Amino acid sequence: MDTLTIEIRNPKVRELIDSLVDMDLIAILPRQGSWRQEWRKLSDTLPDTSDISEEEIFEEIQAVRSARQAHL
């Protein structure tokens, strides 16, 4: 499946796009946040401590990647 990002400026075109969505010919994906918002969301899930080793950080990264792969 290909992903295309477009900006719609004409209301009539928006109606056409909405009709294509209603016919299940295309899908409109939710807008993702900025990198800053995504980083803040990720940062909020990390332990709130400064005495963590590099090895523990890599273990956490691997755990997150493994969890994502399990959901795909």
TIPA-68563 format. One record per atom (N, C-alpha, C): residue number from 0; atom name; x, y, z. Coordinates in steps of 0.02 Angstrom, whole numbers. Example, Ala and Ser with C-alpha at 12.3 -4.5 7.8 and 13.67 -1.06 7.14 Angstrom:
residues 2
> 0, N, 660, -284, 390
> 0, CA, 615, -225, 390
> 0, C, 660, -165, 390
> 1, N, 642, -112, 354
> 1, CA, 684, -53, 357
> 1, C, 645, 2, 394
This chain:
residues 72
> 0, N, 42, -58, 0
> 0, CA, 0, 0, 0
> 0, C, 45, 61, 0
> 1, N, 28, 111, -39
> 1, CA, 65, 173, -43
> 1, C, 32, 226, 0
> 2, N, 73, 271, 27
> 2, CA, 47, 327, 66
> 2, C, 64, 391, 30
> 3, N, 15, 434, 22
> 3, CA, 23, 498, -11
> 3, C, -4, 552, 34
> 4, N, 34, 605, 44
> 4, CA, 12, 661, 85
> 4, C, -4, 719, 38
> 5, N, -66, 745, 44
> 5, CA, -87, 800, 2
> 5, C, -120, 854, 46
> 6, N, -120, 914, 20
> 6, CA, -154, 970, 54
> 6, C, -213, 989, 9
> 7, N, -273, 990, 38
> 7, CA, -334, 1005, 0
> 7, C, -355, 1076, 17
> 8, N, -359, 1117, -34
> 8, CA, -377, 1188, -24
> 8, C, -448, 1204, -49
> 9, N, -474, 1160, -91
> 9, CA, -540, 1173, -121
> 9, C, -593, 1130, -86
> 10, N, -646, 1162, -59
> 10, CA, -698, 1124, -24
> 10, C, -732, 1071, -68
> 11, N, -739, 1084, -133
> 11, CA, -770, 1035, -177
> 11, C, -726, 973, -184
> 12, N, -661, 983, -184
> 12, CA, -615, 926, -187
> 12, C, -620, 887, -122
> 13, N, -626, 922, -66
> 13, CA, -634, 889, -1
> 13, C, -695, 844, -2
> 14, N, -751, 868, -31
> 14, CA, -811, 827, -36
> 14, C, -798, 765, -78
> 15, N, -761, 773, -132
> 15, CA, -744, 716, -175
> 15, C, -702, 665, -136
> 16, N, -654, 689, -99
> 16, CA, -611, 645, -59
> 16, C, -654, 608, -7
> 17, N, -699, 645, 26
> 17, CA, -743, 613, 75
> 17, C, -786, 559, 43
> 18, N, -808, 570, -19
> 18, CA, -848, 520, -54
> 18, C, -806, 458, -68
> 19, N, -743, 467, -88
> 19, CA, -699, 410, -100
> 19, C, -687, 371, -36
> 20, N, -683, 406, 19
> 20, CA, -675, 372, 84
> 20, C, -738, 332, 100
> 21, N, -796, 362, 89
> 21, CA, -859, 328, 102
> 21, C, -867, 264, 60
> 22, N, -837, 263, 0
> 22, CA, -841, 204, -43
> 22, C, -784, 155, -28
> 23, N, -745, 169, 24
> 23, CA, -688, 127, 43
> 23, C, -636, 120, -12
> 24, N, -630, 171, -53
> 24, CA, -579, 170, -106
> 24, C, -512, 198, -81
> 25, N, -516, 243, -32
> 25, CA, -456, 270, -1
> 25, C, -468, 276, 74
> 26, N, -415, 287, 111
> 26, CA, -421, 297, 184
> 26, C, -384, 361, 202
> 27, N, -410, 396, 251
> 27, CA, -376, 455, 278
> 27, C, -346, 435, 345
> 28, N, -280, 439, 349
> 28, CA, -244, 419, 409
> 28, C, -242, 477, 459
> 29, N, -242, 460, 523
> 29, CA, -237, 514, 573
> 29, C, -170, 550, 567
> 30, N, -171, 613, 581
> 30, CA, -110, 654, 578
> 30, C, -66, 637, 638
> 31, N, -2, 627, 624
> 31, CA, 45, 613, 677
> 31, C, 70, 679, 706
> 32, N, 90, 675, 770
> 32, CA, 116, 734, 803
> 32, C, 185, 752, 778
> 33, N, 209, 809, 800
> 33, CA, 277, 830, 781
> 33, C, 328, 786, 817
> 34, N, 390, 790, 795
> 34, CA, 443, 752, 828
> 34, C, 447, 769, 901
> 35, N, 438, 832, 917
> 35, CA, 440, 853, 987
> 35, C, 385, 819, 1028
> 36, N, 324, 817, 1001
> 36, CA, 269, 784, 1035
> 36, C, 281, 709, 1042
> 37, N, 306, 678, 988
> 37, CA, 320, 606, 990
> 37, C, 375, 591, 1041
> 38, N, 427, 633, 1043
> 38, CA, 481, 621, 1091
> 38, C, 455, 630, 1163
> 39, N, 414, 680, 1174
> 39, CA, 386, 691, 1241
> 39, C, 344, 632, 1263
> 40, N, 305, 604, 1217
> 40, CA, 263, 546, 1232
> 40, C, 308, 486, 1250
> 41, N, 361, 476, 1211
> 41, CA, 407, 421, 1225
> 41, C, 444, 434, 1291
> 42, N, 466, 494, 1301
> 42, CA, 504, 512, 1361
> 42, C, 463, 501, 1424
> 43, N, 398, 513, 1420
> 43, CA, 354, 503, 1478
> 43, C, 349, 429, 1498
> 44, N, 365, 384, 1452
> 44, CA, 361, 312, 1468
> 44, C, 426, 286, 1497
> 45, N, 479, 326, 1495
> 45, CA, 544, 304, 1521
> 45, C, 547, 312, 1597
> 46, N, 589, 272, 1630
> 46, CA, 596, 279, 1703
> 46, C, 621, 349, 1721
> 47, N, 596, 374, 1776
> 47, CA, 616, 441, 1799
> 47, C, 674, 435, 1848
> 48, N, 732, 419, 1820
> 48, CA, 791, 410, 1861
> 48, C, 853, 429, 1821
> 49, N, 904, 452, 1854
> 49, CA, 965, 469, 1819
> 49, C, 1020, 417, 1828
> 50, N, 1009, 368, 1872
> 50, CA, 1060, 317, 1884
> 50, C, 1042, 252, 1847
> 51, N, 1039, 257, 1781
> 51, CA, 1023, 200, 1739
> 51, C, 1083, 188, 1693
> 52, N, 1101, 126, 1684
> 52, CA, 1160, 110, 1644
> 52, C, 1143, 109, 1570
> 53, N, 1194, 114, 1529
> 53, CA, 1185, 111, 1457
> 53, C, 1155, 43, 1437
> 54, N, 1177, -9, 1470
> 54, CA, 1151, -76, 1455
> 54, C, 1076, -80, 1469
> 55, N, 1054, -50, 1524
> 55, CA, 982, -49, 1540
> 55, C, 942, -11, 1488
> 56, N, 971, 43, 1463
> 56, CA, 938, 82, 1411
> 56, C, 928, 40, 1348
> 57, N, 982, 5, 1328
> 57, CA, 977, -37, 1268
> 57, C, 927, -94, 1279
> 58, N, 923, -121, 1339
> 58, CA, 874, -174, 1353
> 58, C, 803, -148, 1346
> 59, N, 792, -86, 1370
> 59, CA, 725, -55, 1364
> 59, C, 708, -44, 1290
> 60, N, 756, -20, 1252
> 60, CA, 744, -9, 1181
> 60, C, 726, -75, 1146
> 61, N, 763, -127, 1162
> 61, CA, 750, -193, 1132
> 61, C, 680, -218, 1152
> 62, N, 661, -206, 1214
> 62, CA, 595, -228, 1237
> 62, C, 539, -193, 1199
> 63, N, 548, -128, 1187
> 63, CA, 498, -89, 1150
> 63, C, 494, -114, 1078
> 64, N, 552, -125, 1047
> 64, CA, 553, -149, 978
> 64, C, 521, -217, 973
> 65, N, 534, -261, 1020
> 65, CA, 505, -328, 1020
> 65, C, 429, -325, 1027
> 66, N, 406, -281, 1071
> 66, CA, 333, -273, 1081
> 66, C, 300, -248, 1017
> 67, N, 332, -201, 983
> 67, CA, 304, -175, 921
> 67, C, 301, -229, 867
> 68, N, 354, -269, 863
> 68, CA, 355, -323, 813
> 68, C, 301, -375, 827
> 69, N, 287, -387, 892
> 69, CA, 236, -435, 910
> 69, C, 166, -411, 889
> 70, N, 156, -345, 885
> 70, CA, 90, -318, 867
> 70, C, 81, -312, 792
> 71, N, 134, -321, 753
> 71, CA, 129, -313, 680
> 71, C, 106, -376, 648
